[in-house]
Amino acid sequence: MSEETKTNRRDFLRKGSVAGAGLVLGAPAILSAEAKNAPSDELRVGFIGCGKQHEVLFDAMKNIPGMRYTAVADIMKNRLGGSASRIKNMFGDMPGRYFDVEEMLEKEDLDVVFITTPDFWHAPHTVMALEAGCHVYCEKMMSDTLEGARSMVAAMDRTGKLLQIGHQRRSNPRYQFTLDYLINQEKICGQIVNMNGQWNRAVGSSQDISVKESILPDEKTLLKYGFDKGQEGKLSLSDLRHRFVNWRLYKDLSGGPISDLGAHQIDIFNWFMGTQPKSVMASGGRNHFKSREHFDNVMCVFEYDTPEGGARAFYQVLTTTSAGGGYYESFMGTEGTVEISERAAYTNIYREGGCDRSWDPLVQRGILKKVASGQAAGGSDAIASYESAPPDQFELPGGLSKPPHQPHIENFVAAVRGQAKLTCDGRHALESEAPIYWVNPAAENSETIHFTDEHLHV
Ligand SMILES: NC(=O)c1ccc[n+]([C@@H]2O[C@H](COP(=O)([O-])OP(=O)(O)OC[C@H]3O[C@@H](n4cnc5c(N)ncnc54)[C@H](O)[C@@H]3O)[C@@H](O)[C@H]2O)c1
């Protein structure tokens, strides 16, 4: 593409940005005008950060039509080369390769970028890319700080560009059907009084990551890109390299397990409840990985006000034990309980044994499939009068026949083309993520934090 065409296309996209400014959720209507007039139907895609999650997203999007993989950026030479080669092998053209994101955004004419850098880089990269006229898909957690996340929403508003946050469950048909139809329309749970969620990981899956030293960036690069954040002038090269590879373990670079794993699921509590919680209490410890900055295990309780009465959500992230059923969220009501997960294996619905309402019509319509009738546990220690009638177990519909991140990327692409509304735009993502930033402080100080606007505002 000539310099002149590139400039015209950029000017055109920037004009679209001005027109969209201030129309946050209405942006797709504006964008449809932009998309209709687009010089090319293909979206020119840039990747920022080419580590593990970049590979997951690329695998999930490689079958989506109309994408031209134009440029990649990473400060690690072999990841940059690996990503570029994968794109070339699959699509024929070698993308532009950049160590520096600003340079990529300056030189390339991109419509959308996907950001999969460590959490402390999300806000600067998102703001730069939005300002450069790109629509952005940025991985969760939005940022390592609440201020960073707020700056992303402000940039989204200022530029009128789209910002999708990578809480992929929001576009997952199983989650959408369960919320819209089973919980909200059919009221299958009755009154939801409690929620429970967990991500349990074994010690073996929680170890420090190690990468061959010879392929890691040099000291100058690591300092230039802020891997000494909060510890300026105090770190050896080996400390810097450890922080680069294991950024999740450091307080100045990430929010630790509660934001890395918990964010996925606490987002579901807030999305399903349709509101922010009113308080959080938490407890955590460095019980096994004793020298880590972040807690290795955290348990917390959020309290909610709902139109039907109070509700509370218990969440635990464990990095020392995998037993106890993996990762799921459960919504426990007076008539039924939905246990939902990205993994079908952890997904079920239970009908309360004493519930008056029959679920047979839902079974007859093929919506639910009964897998087990409730049976009281036998044994000589059973005392019937102590126990509730056992619940029946059903299978939850809505399995996915594609990678779990694909529907979320498809939603983003459709929104950029003016054909859909984002399922997890920056503003809604931050409304839901804001309470998560307060879990570590609550656990650190063993206190209950009662939220005010100052804690949660976007
Ligand atoms: N949605 C999900 O299911 C999910 C799953 C895993 C990870 N994630 C998120 O994806 C993001 C990346 O995680 P990951 O596991 O791929 O991490 P990673 O460490 O494997 O990859 C990060 C990459 O970013 C590069 N990088 C670092 N700083 C950079 C900079 N300033 N400019 C350019 N490149 C830079 C690194 O060299 C590395 O290749 C995180 O925010 C994480 O929370 C989301």
PDBQT file of the ligand as one rigid body, heavy atoms in Angstrom, charges set to zero:
ROOT
HETATM    1  N1  LIG A 501      -8.684 -14.851  28.580  1.00  0.00    +0.000 N 
HETATM    2  C1  LIG A 501      -7.969 -15.876  28.956  1.00  0.00    +0.000 C 
HETATM    3  O1  LIG A 501      -8.476 -17.001  29.055  1.00  0.00    +0.000 OA
HETATM    4  C2  LIG A 501      -6.506 -15.699  29.274  1.00  0.00    +0.000 A 
HETATM    5  C3  LIG A 501      -5.707 -16.837  29.496  1.00  0.00    +0.000 A 
HETATM    6  C4  LIG A 501      -4.327 -16.644  29.722  1.00  0.00    +0.000 A 
HETATM    7  C5  LIG A 501      -3.790 -15.350  29.742  1.00  0.00    +0.000 A 
HETATM    8  N2  LIG A 501      -4.610 -14.279  29.532  1.00  0.00    +0.000 N 
HETATM    9  C6  LIG A 501      -4.052 -12.901  29.567  1.00  0.00    +0.000 C 
HETATM   10  O2  LIG A 501      -3.222 -12.714  28.429  1.00  0.00    +0.000 OA
HETATM   11  C7  LIG A 501      -2.148 -11.828  28.751  1.00  0.00    +0.000 C 
HETATM   12  C8  LIG A 501      -0.814 -12.471  28.350  1.00  0.00    +0.000 C 
HETATM   13  O3  LIG A 501      -0.615 -13.655  29.075  1.00  0.00    +0.000 OA
HETATM   14  P1  LIG A 501       0.450 -14.749  28.579  1.00  0.00    +0.000 P 
HETATM   15  O4  LIG A 501       0.221 -15.957  29.408  1.00  0.00    +0.000 OA
HETATM   16  O5  LIG A 501       0.402 -14.885  27.108  1.00  0.00    +0.000 OA
HETATM   17  O6  LIG A 501       1.829 -14.047  29.002  1.00  0.00    +0.000 OA
HETATM   18  P2  LIG A 501       3.271 -14.335  28.393  1.00  0.00    +0.000 P 
HETATM   19  O7  LIG A 501       4.250 -13.854  29.382  1.00  0.00    +0.000 OA
HETATM   20  O8  LIG A 501       3.346 -15.757  27.909  1.00  0.00    +0.000 OA
HETATM   21  O9  LIG A 501       3.316 -13.406  27.094  1.00  0.00    +0.000 OA
HETATM   22  C9  LIG A 501       3.467 -12.006  27.135  1.00  0.00    +0.000 C 
HETATM   23  C10 LIG A 501       4.240 -11.569  25.890  1.00  0.00    +0.000 C 
HETATM   24  O10 LIG A 501       4.295 -10.139  25.874  1.00  0.00    +0.000 OA
HETATM   25  C11 LIG A 501       5.614  -9.740  25.481  1.00  0.00    +0.000 C 
HETATM   26  N3  LIG A 501       5.850  -8.395  26.005  1.00  0.00    +0.000 N 
HETATM   27  C12 LIG A 501       6.056  -8.015  27.290  1.00  0.00    +0.000 A 
HETATM   28  N4  LIG A 501       6.169  -6.669  27.372  1.00  0.00    +0.000 NA
HETATM   29  C13 LIG A 501       6.050  -6.183  26.119  1.00  0.00    +0.000 A 
HETATM   30  C14 LIG A 501       6.073  -4.873  25.563  1.00  0.00    +0.000 A 
HETATM   31  N5  LIG A 501       6.230  -3.789  26.320  1.00  0.00    +0.000 N 
HETATM   32  N6  LIG A 501       5.923  -4.741  24.215  1.00  0.00    +0.000 NA
HETATM   33  C15 LIG A 501       5.742  -5.846  23.428  1.00  0.00    +0.000 A 
HETATM   34  N7  LIG A 501       5.720  -7.114  23.903  1.00  0.00    +0.000 NA
HETATM   35  C16 LIG A 501       5.852  -7.278  25.232  1.00  0.00    +0.000 A 
HETATM   36  C17 LIG A 501       6.523 -10.802  26.087  1.00  0.00    +0.000 C 
HETATM   37  O11 LIG A 501       7.775 -10.867  25.434  1.00  0.00    +0.000 OA
HETATM   38  C18 LIG A 501       5.688 -12.067  25.869  1.00  0.00    +0.000 C 
HETATM   39  O12 LIG A 501       5.971 -12.697  24.641  1.00  0.00    +0.000 OA
HETATM   40  C19 LIG A 501      -2.273 -11.540  30.244  1.00  0.00    +0.000 C 
HETATM   41  O13 LIG A 501      -2.912 -10.321  30.442  1.00  0.00    +0.000 OA
HETATM   42  C20 LIG A 501      -3.165 -12.661  30.760  1.00  0.00    +0.000 C 
HETATM   43  O14 LIG A 501      -3.931 -12.295  31.886  1.00  0.00    +0.000 OA
HETATM   44  C21 LIG A 501      -5.938 -14.431  29.298  1.00  0.00    +0.000 A 
ENDROOT
TORSDOF 0
